[in-house]
């Protein structure tokens, strides 16, 4: 029903929004090859020298190591806890279901600073010194919901008749799980894990309050930008972080047919939707 | 039930206990000389926040910015989402959807940093405008810069729910409107806008809440007078080491969001998701 001019205007608007969304990201990658150590535009030339100097900076590599370690442990924990929760909630017809779902989404729905300072107060009163494990605890808490949402959404789409058929054919509970349920949900579990890792790898706010004196990669980036130091290295690291977070998300999107990476988990809505968005 | 125990225990023992600690701490104070926490129930922190004009100014700056960013994103997102949902072909629709999701998942810090490179004195924006003969806006490290960066960062969070709402508007309704003699703009105003409002409200929950709780963007792209509630919380945890006061401050965005969500629920935003 839209006329020619309306369609044209909308198309131009869409093009402008895409330009707005992608220009900053393209620029980041360009600046990573900047020959000058002064970050001004236009950049005088292209070079690869910052890649090697970044890679040999011990601060960057140790921050990367910590980020990978925390991200992998948090993802593993979130995988187990989130899947358990999804299975339990799927089977339940109990009225408390909605409350439990709301509880899981709370760490993403509340501002990150609230989760961060709560955890810090909790650790300090519990006499727990801040370490890699306190980072892991913080990350796991907000990653659980991502796995939970993905697995629960898949379980809801899975037909109960398949499981009944397997049982009728004499399969026991374990056999049904191994041969029917697991293959059906496995891609959603992997997708959930990918998103959880992407979320953890990029997180800065909760980490600020739970890391103590250590630096994860986002904390290193934040510190460097803030002080305006080592910006050529920041350009390289930041480009790398974009790739590291985008690749798992693309894999997750492929595994779930795009469903997993959709945004809408509203602040209080019981997360029946497939997924969630990163809440920095 | 057995399966639910570990995740539920994790949340109750760690997360709810932490939130409870925060809430209780907000009603304690610190001894100004020893900076030890005095565990005596008092509402002194809240009184201080409400009475000191400096804190009131920071709270209103944060809320006004969150509202401004939400409005900007709604205006930017609506025509784009409309194009996605009602004009673009199926294939373009899928591509645009991916194009909106990619920046959403691309590192938050990276995107904020990109804007420092764009907005600073020798950055892309000043250079581009002066080279076509326009005056340099020079908005680096100002509240205007914060407004631009927040609007950019949270835009995908607005586009997706608005798109989802617009996609659900049945064509038959628009046909009915035109059969009844409504012109195109009338149909948009009286049919499409009201039906997509829950989507806009749903998106606004993200844009508003995320701006409200942020402190990174004000530090990195804001100027001297750009402190947010989050910045005061952050400096009270770090430099001043006054966790009770920081805790009391942290309750404010939570309380504001609670009110916001109540209004959003009235407007039917939760059904729209």
Contacts between the chains, C-beta under 8 A, distances in Angstrom:
chain1	res1	chain2	res2	distance
A	1	B	174	5.9
A	1	B	175	8.0
A	1	B	178	6.5
A	1	B	184	6.4
A	1	B	187	7.5
A	2	B	86	7.2
A	2	B	87	6.1
A	2	B	184	7.1
A	3	B	184	6.8
A	6	B	184	7.1
A	7	B	87	5.7
A	9	B	79	7.9
A	10	B	79	5.8
A	10	B	82	6.4
A	10	B	83	4.1
A	10	B	87	5.5
A	11	B	83	6.7
A	11	B	87	7.4
A	13	B	79	4.5
A	13	B	80	6.2
A	13	B	83	6.7
A	14	B	79	7.7
A	14	B	80	5.4
A	14	B	83	4.5
A	14	B	84	7.4
A	14	B	88	7.7
A	14	B	96	7.1
A	17	B	76	6.4
A	17	B	80	4.6
A	17	B	155	7.7
A	18	B	96	7.8
A	18	B	99	6.0
A	20	B	76	7.8
A	20	B	152	6.9
A	20	B	155	7.7
A	21	B	99	6.9
A	21	B	100	7.2
A	21	B	103	4.9
A	21	B	152	7.8
A	21	B	155	7.0
A	21	B	156	7.5
A	22	B	99	7.6
A	22	B	103	7.1
A	23	B	118	7.8
A	24	B	111	5.9
A	24	B	114	3.5
A	24	B	115	6.0
A	24	B	118	6.4
A	24	B	152	7.1
A	25	B	102	8.0
A	25	B	103	6.3
A	25	B	106	6.0
A	25	B	110	7.7
A	25	B	111	7.1
A	25	B	114	6.6
A	27	B	114	5.5
A	27	B	117	6.1
A	27	B	118	6.8
A	27	B	124	6.5
A	28	B	110	5.8
A	28	B	113	7.1
A	28	B	114	4.8
A	28	B	117	7.6
A	31	B	117	6.1
A	38	B	122	7.7
A	39	B	117	5.7
A	39	B	120	7.5
A	39	B	122	7.8
A	40	B	120	7.9
A	40	B	122	3.4
A	40	B	123	7.1
A	41	B	117	7.4
A	41	B	122	6.6
A	41	B	123	5.6
A	41	B	124	4.5
A	41	B	127	4.8
A	42	B	127	6.7
A	80	B	6	7.5
A	81	B	6	5.8
A	81	B	7	4.1
A	81	B	10	5.7
A	82	B	7	6.9
A	84	B	3	4.5
A	84	B	4	6.9
A	84	B	6	5.6
A	84	B	7	5.4
A	85	B	3	7.4
A	85	B	4	6.3
A	85	B	7	3.9
A	85	B	8	7.4
A	87	B	3	5.2
A	88	B	1	6.9
A	88	B	2	8.0
A	88	B	3	4.0
A	88	B	4	3.6
A	88	B	7	7.8
A	89	B	4	7.2
A	92	B	4	7.7
A	100	B	4	7.4
A	100	B	8	6.8
A	103	B	8	8.0
A	103	B	11	5.5
A	103	B	15	7.8
A	103	B	16	7.6
A	104	B	7	7.5
A	104	B	11	6.9
A	106	B	15	7.1
A	107	B	15	6.4
A	109	B	209	7.5
A	110	B	213	7.6
A	110	B	254	6.4
A	110	B	257	7.6
A	111	B	209	6.5
A	111	B	210	7.6
A	111	B	212	6.3
A	111	B	213	2.2
A	111	B	214	7.7
A	111	B	230	7.3
A	111	B	253	5.2
A	111	B	254	7.5
A	111	B	257	7.6
A	112	B	213	6.1
A	113	B	213	5.3
A	113	B	215	6.3
A	113	B	230	5.0
A	113	B	233	5.7
A	113	B	234	7.2
A	113	B	250	6.4
A	113	B	253	7.7
A	114	B	19	7.9
A	114	B	22	7.2
A	114	B	213	6.8
A	114	B	250	5.0
A	114	B	253	6.9
A	114	B	254	5.9
A	115	B	15	7.9
A	115	B	18	7.7
A	117	B	22	6.4
A	117	B	233	6.4
A	117	B	237	6.1
A	117	B	243	7.6
A	117	B	246	5.9
A	117	B	247	6.6
A	117	B	250	5.3
A	118	B	15	7.8
A	118	B	18	3.8
A	118	B	19	5.1
A	118	B	21	6.4
A	118	B	22	4.2
A	118	B	250	7.7
A	119	B	14	7.7
A	119	B	18	5.0
A	120	B	237	6.7
A	120	B	243	7.6
A	121	B	18	6.8
A	121	B	21	4.7
A	121	B	22	5.5
A	121	B	25	5.3
A	121	B	243	5.8
A	121	B	247	6.4
A	122	B	14	7.3
A	122	B	17	6.0
A	122	B	18	3.8
A	122	B	21	4.7
A	122	B	22	8.0
A	124	B	243	7.2
A	125	B	21	5.9
A	137	B	14	6.2
A	140	B	10	7.4
A	141	B	10	7.4
A	141	B	11	7.5
A	141	B	14	6.4
A	141	B	15	5.4
A	144	B	7	6.3
A	144	B	10	7.3
A	144	B	11	7.8
A	148	B	7	7.7
A	198	B	105	6.2
A	202	B	107	4.8
A	202	B	108	6.2
A	202	B	109	7.3
A	204	B	108	7.0
A	204	B	109	6.0
A	204	B	216	6.4
A	205	B	215	7.7
A	205	B	216	6.9
A	208	B	234	7.7
A	209	B	237	6.9
A	218	B	107	7.6
A	218	B	109	5.5
A	221	B	109	5.2
A	221	B	110	7.8
A	221	B	113	7.3
A	222	B	109	6.2
A	222	B	216	6.8
A	222	B	220	7.8
A	225	B	109	7.4
A	225	B	112	8.0
A	225	B	113	5.5
A	225	B	116	6.9
A	225	B	220	5.8
A	226	B	219	6.3
A	226	B	220	6.6
A	234	B	113	6.7
A	238	B	107	6.7
A	238	B	109	6.9
A	238	B	110	4.2
A	238	B	113	5.7
A	239	B	110	7.5
A	241	B	107	4.5
A	241	B	109	7.4
A	241	B	110	5.8
A	242	B	106	4.7
A	242	B	107	5.2
A	242	B	110	5.1
A	245	B	105	5.8
A	245	B	106	6.4
A	245	B	107	5.5
A	246	B	102	6.4
A	246	B	105	6.1
A	246	B	106	5.8
A	249	B	101	7.5
A	249	B	102	7.9
A	249	B	105	4.4
A	253	B	98	7.5
A	253	B	101	7.4
A	258	B	94	7.6
A	258	B	97	7.2
A	258	B	98	7.7
A	261	B	101	5.3
A	261	B	105	6.8
A	262	B	101	7.7
A	262	B	160	6.7
A	263	B	101	7.9
A	263	B	104	6.9
A	263	B	156	7.2
A	263	B	157	6.0
A	263	B	160	4.4
A	263	B	161	7.0
A	263	B	206	7.5
A	264	B	160	6.6
A	264	B	161	5.5
A	264	B	164	6.8
A	264	B	202	6.6
A	264	B	273	4.3
A	265	B	273	7.7
A	266	B	202	5.7
A	266	B	205	5.5
A	266	B	206	7.9
A	266	B	269	6.8
A	266	B	270	6.0
A	266	B	273	4.8
A	267	B	205	5.3
A	267	B	209	6.2
A	267	B	257	6.8
A	267	B	261	5.7
A	268	B	261	5.4
A	268	B	265	7.6
A	268	B	270	7.0
A	269	B	270	4.6
A	269	B	273	5.2
A	273	B	273	6.3
A	277	B	104	6.1
A	277	B	105	7.9
A	277	B	156	7.9
A	277	B	157	6.4
A	277	B	206	7.4
A	278	B	104	7.1
A	278	B	105	6.1
A	278	B	108	7.1
A	279	B	210	6.8
A	280	B	108	3.7
A	280	B	109	7.9
A	280	B	210	7.5
A	280	B	214	7.9
A	280	B	216	7.4
